[in-house]
Amino acid sequence: MEVVIVPDAAAGGELIAEAMAELLRRKPDALLGVATGSTPLPIYEALAAKVSAGAVDVSRARIAQLDEYVGLPAEHPESYRSVLRQQVLEPLGLEAKAFMGPDGTASDVRAACEAYDKALEDAGGVDLQLLGIGTDGHIGFNEPCSSLASRTRIKTLTEQTRIDNARFFDGDIEQVPHHVITQGIGTILDARHLVLLATGEGKAEAVAATVEGPVAAVCPASALQLHPHATVVVDEAAASELKLADYFRHTYANKPDWQGI
């Protein structure tokens, strides 16, 4: 696992966007796994700026959804399909056919989960998966004590996660669904490159547990330690609990320029 400490969220967004752009230059039809929430916005903004400047062609890129609320219609403004259309597809100039995600309104949710796992496999697998991290260490909606081998499935949200997400529902926790479809940890680990961005002091404890703690289901993000190509990008505030922060700064400052992240 590589840990990169950046000055702020904008710097993290630019670093990751350039890694995505470089991937698309090598593989124009790459399948990019995207996450929702406020944390990845600087990534999407930086990548859209590169597209506008002609620095990268995304016309053949494909987008894969990490998770989705159960029961929210696709057109609901807070469905993740709607959010990603606004934050990723439209700014990048991509059409709906470039997007794939689970069906949160399916009558048979289990079948929908299995179908999405199969669709990712049939698409050749995710080339680069973006991840955020919850204050309790969750990735996607794999809450603490999720199986590290889990596949795409339905999950019940913890009360803390519903409280955290209420800000997207006018502050009303009663509007936040209780269930989601999420790629499982095992599904996430199938991606060729995992990139986790964390910003703010509120994520510092979870970041330290992910990077320096044991691999344990109580901190789902710690499963990234098992991946052959995982990158954790954090701002100074999110890095504040890392005991090895100076080591991480040193190794990144002295890595070959051609290596990227």
C-alpha positions as CSV (number, residue, x, y, z in Angstrom):
1,M,0.0,0.0,0.0
2,E,1.3,3.4,-1.0
3,V,0.4,6.4,1.2
4,V,0.6,9.9,-0.4
5,I,0.2,12.9,1.9
6,V,-0.9,16.0,0.0
7,P,-1.4,19.6,1.3
8,D,-5.2,19.7,0.7
9,A,-8.1,18.2,-1.1
10,A,-7.5,20.1,-4.3
11,A,-4.0,18.7,-4.6
12,G,-5.3,15.2,-3.9
13,G,-7.9,15.6,-6.6
14,E,-5.3,16.7,-9.1
15,L,-3.0,13.9,-8.3
16,I,-5.7,11.2,-8.7
17,A,-7.2,12.9,-11.8
18,E,-3.8,12.7,-13.5
19,A,-3.5,9.0,-12.7
20,M,-6.9,8.5,-14.2
21,A,-5.9,10.5,-17.3
22,E,-2.7,8.5,-17.7
23,L,-4.6,5.3,-17.5
24,L,-7.0,6.5,-20.2
25,R,-4.1,7.5,-22.4
26,R,-2.8,3.9,-22.2
27,K,-6.2,2.3,-22.3
28,P,-8.9,4.6,-23.8
29,D,-11.8,2.3,-22.9
30,A,-10.7,1.8,-19.3
31,L,-13.5,0.9,-16.8
32,L,-13.4,3.5,-14.0
33,G,-15.0,2.7,-10.7
34,V,-16.5,5.8,-9.2
35,A,-17.7,6.8,-5.7
36,T,-20.2,9.4,-4.4
37,G,-20.0,11.8,-1.6
38,S,-18.2,15.1,-1.2
39,T,-14.7,13.7,-1.0
40,P,-14.2,12.7,-4.6
41,L,-15.6,16.0,-6.1
42,P,-12.1,17.5,-6.5
43,I,-11.1,14.4,-8.5
44,Y,-14.0,14.8,-10.9
45,E,-13.5,18.5,-11.2
46,A,-9.8,18.1,-12.0
47,L,-10.5,15.4,-14.6
48,A,-13.2,17.4,-16.3
49,A,-10.8,20.3,-16.5
50,K,-8.3,18.1,-18.3
51,V,-11.0,16.9,-20.7
52,S,-11.9,20.6,-21.4
53,A,-8.3,21.5,-22.0
54,G,-7.9,18.6,-24.4
55,A,-5.3,16.9,-22.2
56,V,-7.1,13.5,-22.2
57,D,-9.8,11.9,-24.4
58,V,-12.5,10.2,-22.4
59,S,-14.9,9.4,-25.3
60,R,-14.4,5.6,-24.9
61,A,-14.2,5.5,-21.1
62,R,-16.6,3.5,-19.2
63,I,-18.0,4.2,-15.7
64,A,-19.0,1.7,-13.0
65,Q,-21.0,2.5,-9.9
66,L,-19.8,1.4,-6.4
67,D,-23.1,1.4,-4.6
68,E,-26.7,2.5,-4.7
69,Y,-29.6,3.1,-2.3
70,V,-32.3,0.5,-2.3
71,G,-35.8,1.8,-3.2
72,L,-34.8,5.2,-4.6
73,P,-35.9,5.6,-8.2
74,A,-33.1,6.3,-10.6
75,E,-34.4,9.8,-11.3
76,H,-34.5,10.7,-7.5
77,P,-32.0,13.5,-7.0
78,E,-30.2,11.6,-4.3
79,S,-30.0,8.3,-6.0
80,Y,-26.3,7.6,-6.7
81,R,-27.1,7.1,-10.4
82,S,-28.5,10.7,-10.5
83,V,-25.6,12.1,-8.5
84,L,-23.0,10.4,-10.7
85,R,-24.7,11.6,-13.8
86,Q,-24.4,15.2,-12.5
87,Q,-20.9,14.9,-11.1
88,V,-19.2,12.6,-13.6
89,L,-21.0,11.7,-16.8
90,E,-22.2,15.2,-17.8
91,P,-19.0,17.1,-16.9
92,L,-17.0,14.5,-18.9
93,G,-19.4,14.6,-21.8
94,L,-20.2,10.9,-21.5
95,E,-23.5,9.3,-22.5
96,A,-25.7,7.0,-20.4
97,K,-24.5,4.0,-22.4
98,A,-21.0,4.5,-20.8
99,F,-22.5,3.9,-17.3
100,M,-23.1,0.7,-15.5
101,G,-24.5,0.2,-12.0
102,P,-26.8,-2.0,-9.8
103,D,-30.6,-1.7,-10.0
104,G,-31.7,-0.4,-6.6
105,T,-35.3,-0.7,-7.5
106,A,-35.2,-4.3,-8.6
107,S,-38.0,-6.6,-7.2
108,D,-35.4,-9.3,-6.7
109,V,-32.5,-7.4,-5.1
110,R,-30.4,-10.6,-4.6
111,A,-30.6,-11.3,-8.3
112,A,-29.7,-7.7,-9.1
113,C,-26.6,-7.9,-7.0
114,E,-25.4,-11.1,-8.6
115,A,-26.2,-9.6,-12.1
116,Y,-24.0,-6.6,-11.3
117,D,-21.1,-8.7,-10.2
118,K,-21.4,-10.7,-13.4
119,A,-21.6,-7.5,-15.5
120,L,-18.4,-6.2,-14.0
121,E,-16.7,-9.5,-14.8
122,D,-18.0,-9.5,-18.3
123,A,-16.8,-5.9,-18.9
124,G,-13.3,-7.1,-18.2
125,G,-13.1,-5.9,-14.6
126,V,-12.6,-2.4,-13.1
127,D,-9.3,-0.9,-14.0
128,L,-9.2,1.8,-11.4
129,Q,-11.6,2.0,-8.4
130,L,-12.0,5.2,-6.5
131,L,-12.9,4.9,-2.9
132,G,-13.8,7.2,0.0
133,I,-13.8,6.1,3.6
134,G,-16.4,6.5,6.4
135,T,-15.5,7.7,9.9
136,D,-16.0,4.0,11.0
137,G,-13.7,2.7,8.3
138,H,-16.3,1.6,5.8
139,I,-15.6,1.5,2.1
140,G,-18.6,1.5,-0.3
141,F,-21.3,0.5,2.1
142,N,-19.3,-2.3,3.6
143,E,-19.9,-1.5,7.3
144,P,-17.7,-2.8,10.1
145,C,-17.6,-6.6,10.4
146,S,-18.4,-7.0,6.7
147,S,-16.8,-10.1,5.3
148,L,-13.5,-9.4,3.6
149,A,-14.5,-11.8,0.9
150,S,-18.0,-10.4,0.3
151,R,-19.5,-9.8,-3.1
152,T,-22.0,-7.3,-4.3
153,R,-25.0,-7.6,-2.0
154,I,-27.7,-5.7,0.0
155,K,-26.6,-4.2,3.3
156,T,-28.3,-2.5,6.2
157,L,-26.8,0.9,7.0
158,T,-25.6,1.7,10.5
159,E,-27.3,4.6,12.3
160,Q,-24.0,6.5,12.1
161,T,-23.8,6.2,8.4
162,R,-27.4,7.4,8.0
163,I,-26.6,10.3,10.3
164,D,-23.6,11.1,8.2
165,N,-25.6,11.0,4.9
166,A,-28.6,12.9,6.2
167,R,-26.8,16.1,5.0
168,F,-27.7,15.0,1.5
169,F,-31.4,14.7,2.5
170,D,-32.0,18.2,3.9
171,G,-30.7,17.0,7.2
172,D,-33.6,14.6,7.7
173,I,-32.4,11.2,8.7
174,E,-35.9,9.8,8.1
175,Q,-35.4,10.3,4.4
176,V,-32.2,8.3,4.3
177,P,-32.9,4.7,3.1
178,H,-32.0,1.9,5.5
179,H,-30.7,-0.4,2.8
180,V,-28.2,-0.2,-0.1
181,I,-26.7,-2.4,-2.7
182,T,-22.9,-2.2,-2.5
183,Q,-20.0,-3.9,-4.2
184,G,-18.6,-6.2,-1.6
185,I,-15.0,-6.0,-0.3
186,G,-14.1,-9.0,-2.4
187,T,-15.6,-7.3,-5.4
188,I,-13.7,-4.1,-4.7
189,L,-10.4,-6.0,-4.3
190,D,-10.9,-7.4,-7.9
191,A,-10.1,-4.0,-9.4
192,R,-6.6,-3.6,-10.8
193,H,-5.9,-0.4,-8.9
194,L,-7.6,0.9,-5.8
195,V,-7.3,4.6,-5.0
196,L,-8.7,5.9,-1.7
197,L,-9.0,9.6,-1.0
198,A,-9.5,10.9,2.5
199,T,-9.6,14.5,3.7
200,G,-10.3,16.2,7.0
201,E,-9.5,15.5,10.6
202,G,-12.7,13.5,11.0
203,K,-11.2,10.8,8.8
204,A,-7.8,10.6,10.6
205,E,-8.6,7.8,13.0
206,A,-10.1,5.6,10.2
207,V,-7.1,6.3,7.9
208,A,-4.7,5.3,10.7
209,A,-6.6,2.0,11.3
210,T,-6.7,1.4,7.5
211,V,-3.0,1.9,6.9
212,E,-1.2,1.0,10.1
213,G,-3.7,-1.2,12.0
214,P,-4.3,-4.9,11.5
215,V,-6.3,-6.3,8.6
216,A,-9.6,-6.7,10.4
217,A,-13.3,-6.7,9.4
218,V,-14.0,-4.1,12.1
219,C,-12.2,-1.7,9.8
220,P,-13.3,-2.8,6.3
221,A,-10.9,-0.4,4.5
222,S,-7.9,-2.3,6.1
223,A,-8.6,-4.9,3.4
224,L,-6.7,-2.6,1.0
225,Q,-3.5,-3.9,2.7
226,L,-4.2,-7.2,0.9
227,H,-4.3,-5.6,-2.6
228,P,-1.2,-5.6,-4.9
229,H,-1.8,-2.0,-6.1
230,A,-3.6,0.2,-3.5
231,T,-3.0,3.9,-3.1
232,V,-4.2,6.0,-0.2
233,V,-4.1,9.8,-0.7
234,V,-4.7,11.9,2.3
235,D,-4.5,15.6,3.2
236,E,-2.5,16.8,6.2
237,A,-5.6,16.7,8.5
238,A,-6.5,13.1,7.6
239,A,-2.9,12.1,8.0
240,S,-2.6,13.6,11.5
241,E,-3.0,10.2,13.3
242,L,-0.4,8.3,11.2
243,K,2.7,7.2,13.2
244,L,4.7,6.7,10.0
245,A,3.7,10.0,8.3
246,D,7.3,11.1,7.9
247,Y,8.2,7.8,6.3
248,F,5.4,8.1,3.8
249,R,6.4,11.6,2.9
250,H,10.0,10.5,2.4
251,T,9.2,7.5,0.2
252,Y,6.8,9.5,-2.0
253,A,9.3,12.4,-2.4
254,N,12.0,10.0,-3.5
255,K,10.1,7.6,-5.9
256,P,10.9,7.7,-9.6
257,D,9.0,10.3,-11.6
258,W,7.9,7.7,-14.1
259,Q,6.3,5.5,-11.6
260,G,3.1,7.5,-10.9
261,I,0.8,6.3,-8.2
